[in-house]
Amino acid sequence: MDQRPYVDEKLLNHFMIDAFVAVGVPKEDAKICADVLLESDRRGIESHGCNRFKPIYIDRINAGIQKPVTDFEIIKDTPTTLVADAHDGMGMVASYKAMNMIIEKAKKYGMGMAAIRNSTHFGIAGYWATMASKQGLIGICGTDARPSIAPTFGVENMMGTNPLTFALPTDEPFDFVLDCATSIWQRGKIEVYARNHEPIPDGIVISHDGSTLTGPNEILEALTNRQAALLPLGGAGEEHAGYKGYGYAAVVEILSAALCGGSFLKMLSGKDENGNKTHIPLGHFFIVINPEFFCGEDVFRKTAGEICRQLRNSQKAPGANRIYTAGEKEYLAYQKRKDLGIPVGESVQKEFIEIRDKYHLNYTFPFE
C-alpha cells in the first residue's frame, strides 16, 4: 500500500504557480505549466508529474538553458497548418498556444496540424492530445527528446523516448487515450525508480558492451554520458520485433524535426562541444481531426466506445481479473486522486521545501 502522504491538489497548484513566477515565468504561463504537471499526477503518470517540477523546469531555468518567458513566433500560418518557434521558452506554453490555434482550424476546416521548433520539455504528451478529445475532436501528438534509444542492433543512444500519442473521443466517461513512449521504459520512469531505490528489470537498458544494466542511478548517469541506451519497444534485436519500436521512434523523430526545420538526434543532447549544459531545442508536432467532417461526432463516439467495450468484455486470460482499454487506468486514478490529493514522495517533499525556502514562499506542507 502506498505510504506516501497525499497533498491537496489546490495547495500544490498554488505553490508551483508561485514558484514558477519566482523564477520569471509570467503568471498566466505559470498556470498552464502547473496544470500540465498536476494532470500527469492526477492520471497516475508520476514519471512526468511533480517529481519533474524542480529538476526539469526550475533547475533548467536557473541554469540558463531554458527561458522562463516564451517568445512564441509564428513562422508560417495557413488555414490548416502552423509552424512556430518557441525560442527555448516553456514548451508547455508554446504547446498550449499551438493546440488552441489548430483546434480552431479543425473546427472550421476539418483538420489542423502544428509543428514547433526550438521548444523545451512539454510535459505529459497526453495533455495536448486530450485538449482535442475533450472537445469531441481527435488529438494526435509527438515530440523528440534527449537521445536515449538505441536503434535495433545498436547500443548508442540516438533518439529520444519519442512518445506517439492519440486521444480519441468515446461515448464513455473517459476517452481512449494512448500515451506512451516508443522505448520499453522512458527516462522518467527510471528517475522514479531511482528516487525509490528500486532496481530496473533486465532487458530495459543496454550498455555499450551489449550487457544489460539494472541500477537506476547508474543507468541515468550512463544515459547522460552516452554509455548506455534504452531499448525500443520489443527490446534488443528482432526476435520480439524491436525494429517496430525503433521504427516508430524514428517516425516521431522525423516528424518532430523535419516539418518545422528543427534539431534532431545528437543535436538534442543538451551538451555543447565542451561538455557544458546547453539548450535542448526540442521539436513537437500536433494533429487535430474533426469527426464532423467524416461520419459525425456522435457516430465516432459510439463506434469508438463500442470497440472499447467489446475489447474489455472479451475472454480473459487464466488468472486475469480485468481487461483495460487505453485511458481507463488513468481515469480510475483520477477518480481516486480527485478526493485524496496527489501523493508526494520523500525526495519531492525535500525539493518543495528547498524551493519554498529559497524563494521565501509562504507555504506550510502537510508532510512537514
N, C-alpha and C positions, 0 to 999 in steps of 0.2 A: 504493500500500500504506500502511496506517495506521502512522505512525511514532511514535505516542504510546506511552508506557510503559504496560504492563499491571500493575495493582496487585492483590495478593491480596485477595480479597473479605472474608476474615475481618479483615484489618487495617483496611479501610475501615469495616466494620461496627462494630468496637470503637471506632474513632476517632469516628465520628458519634454513637454512643450516648453516649460520654463528653462530647462537645461539647454535645449536647442537654441532658444533665444539668447541664453547667456553666452553661447559661442558664436553668435552672429547670424543665426538663421531668422529671417523675418517671421513674425508670429503666425501669420496665415499659412506660411510654408511649414512651420514647425507643427501645426495642427495636422497637416497631411502626413508628415513623417511619423509622428507619434501614432496616428491611427493605423498606418501600414504595419508598424511593428506590433501593435496590440492585436490587429486582426490575425496575424500569424499565431500568436499565443491563444487567441480565442478559439482558433481551429485546432489547437493542439500540435501545431507545427513549430516546436520550440527551437529548432535549428535556425530560424530566421526571426525570432521574436526579441524580447527584451535582452536576451543574452548577447545580442549583437549591437545593442544601443551604444555602449561605450567603445568597444574595440573597432567596429566598422565605421561608425559615424563620428562620434565625439573625438576620438583619438585621431582620426584622419583629418578632421577639420583643424585640430590643434597642430598637427604635423605639417599643415600647409599643403597637403596633397589632395584636398577636396575643398571646394569653395562653399561657404555657407549660403551665399546669395546666388541664386540660379539665374543666369542670363540665358533665357530660352529664346534662341534666334531661329526664326523660320527661314529655312533655306529655299524651300520650294513648296508651294501650296496649290493644289488643283481641286476640282470638285470631289475627288475620291481619294486623293493621296496627300501625304505630308512628309516632308523631310525637315528635321530640326537639328540644331547643335546646342547641347546643354552647357558647353564651355566649362566642364569639370565641376558643375554645380551639383545640387542634390538630385540624384537620379529619380527619387520618388516624386519630387515636384515636377520635373520635366515629363515624367510618365503620366502623371495626373493631367497635366495640361494637354498632352498629345491625345490621351484617351478621350477626354471630353470633346476634343475637336473632331476626331474621327467617328465618335458615336453620333454626332450631329450629321456628319456626312452620310453615314449608313442609314440613318432615319430618312434622309432626303433622297439618296441615290441608290440605296440597297447595299452598298459596301463602302468601307473606308479602311485605309491602311496607312500606318505611320512608321517611319524609321528615324531613330535618333542616334547621333554620334557624339563622341566626347562626353558621355554621361558617366555616372558612377552607380554603385550598387543600388538597385531599385527595390530591395526587399523581397517579399514573397511574390512570386510571379502570378499566383492565383488571384491576388488583389486586383490586378489590372484586367484579367480575363473576366472576373465576376462583375466588374463595373459594367460590362456589357450585358451579361446574363441577367443581372438584376433588373434590366430594362427590357427583357424579352428578346435580346439580341445574342448572337453567338460571338464569343470572345476567344481570340487566339493570340498568344504572345510567346516571345522567346528572347533570350539575351545571351551574349557571350560573357565570359568571366576570366579571372586569372587562370593561366594554364594549370590544369590538374589531371586531365585524362590522357592516357597513352593510347595511340591508335592500335588496332589489332596487330599482333606480332611485334609490337614496340614496347619500350619501357620508359620512354621520355615523355614527361608531361607536356603536351602540346596544346590541347583545347581546354576550355573551361568545362564546368559541370553542365552548362548549357541546357537549362530546362526548356521543354517544349510543352506548353500549357494550353488546355482547352476548357472553356466553360460553356455548357450547353443548357439552356433553359428547359425545364420539365414542368409537368403538372403536379409535381410532388412538393412537399415543404422545402426540399433542398434541390439545387441544381446538380447536374452531372459535372463535376469539376476534377479534371485530371491535371494535377500539378506536381511534376516530378522531374528530377534531373535525368540526364542521359548517361550518367555513371551509376554504378550499383548503389553507392552511397555518395552523398555530397559532402563537401568540406565542412559545412555547418554541423552535420550530424557527428562528424569526428570531433569537432570542438565540444559538443555536448558530452560525448563520452570522456573527453579529456577532463572536463570540469568535474565529472562524476567518478574519475579514476577507474574507468572500466576498460577492459581490453577490447580490441576490434577483432571480429571473426576473421579467419583465414579467407583468402580469395577476394579481398576487397581492394587491397593496395599492393602494388608490385614495386620492388626496388630495382635499381639499375642492374643488379646481378641476376634479376629474374626471380628472386625469392620473395615470399610474402612477408609483410610487416603487420604486427598486431598492437604495438604500443602506441596509443593515440598521440602523446606528446612527441614521441619520436617521429611519427608519421607527419604531423603538422610541420615540424622542423624540416624533415626531408622534402616535403612538398614545396616549401618555401625555397629551399636550397637546390631544388631540381634534382634531387637524388632519389625520388620516388614518384609514383603516379597512381592515380585512381584508375581502376579498371572500368571500362564501359559496361553498360547493361549486357548481360550474357557472359561477362568475365573474360579471362585471357583466351586467346586462340579462337578457333571456330567451332569447337565441339559443342558448346552451348550457345552458339550464334552471337558471340561477342561482336562480330562485324556489324550486327544490326544496331547495337548501341553506338558503336563507333560511327556508323553512317548517319544516324540521326543527330549525333553531336556535331558532325561536320556540316549537316544541313543548317542547323541553328547558327553555327559559326559563320557560314557564308551569308545567310540572310541578315544576320546582325551587323555584318561589316560591309557587304557589297552593295546593298541598297542605299546606304547612307554615305558611302565613301569613307568608312571609318577604319579603325585599327583592328588587328586580329592576331591570334596565336601569341607568339612570344612578345609582341608589341604591348601586350596586356600584363606583363609580368609584375609591374609595379616597382621595378628596379631600373636605375639608369646604368650607363656603361661602367660606372664606378661602384655599383652595388648599393647605391643610396636609394631610399624610398622616393618614389615619384608618383605622379598621377597615373591612374588606371583608366584610360579612356574607353569605357565600355560602349557597346552598341546594343540597341534594343529594336525589336520590331513588334508591331501590334496590328491585328486584323479584326475588324468587326463586320459581321454579316447580318443582314436584316431578313429574318424568315418571311416577313410580309411580302417580300419581292419574289418568294418562291411559293410554297404551299400555304403560307399564312402562319402567324404565330401560334394560334390555338392548335392547329394540326401538328405543328412541330412539337409543341409542348406535350401533347397527348401521345404522340408516337414515341418520343424520347422517354417519357415516363413509363410507357408500356414495355419498352425494351428493357429498361432498368428493372421493372417488377418481374418480368419473366426470367431475367438473369438471376435475381435474388431468390426466386422460387424454384430454381432448377435443382436437380438431385445433388445432395451434399456428399462430400467425401466421408468415409467412416471416421467417426470421432469429431467431425466438424459441427459446430453449433449453428453457424450462420454464414451466408454468402453476402458480401457487401458490393455496392457499386461505388464508383469514384465520387468522392464528396460526402458520402454518408458518414464515415467515421469522423470527419471534420465537423459535420453538422451535429453529431452526438456530443462531441467535445464542447462545442459551443453551447449546447443546451445545458450542460453541466456547469460550465465556467461563467455563464452569464449571471448566475446567482452566487457561486462560490468565489469568483475572482480569478486572478492569474497566479499560478504557483511560481514562486521565486526562490531559486536555489541559493546556497550559501555564497558562491562566488559572485553571483549577480547582486546579491544583497550588499556585499562589500563594495562593489563598483558603484552602486547607487549612493551609498553613504559617502564614498570618496568624492563623487561629483557634487553631491549636495553641499558638502563642507567646502570644497574648492571654490564654488560659486556663491556661497553664502545664501543658499536657498532655504526658505523657511518650511521645512517638512519634517515630520516625525513618522517613521515607518513602523508598522506593527511588529516587525521582526527584530526590532532593537531591544 
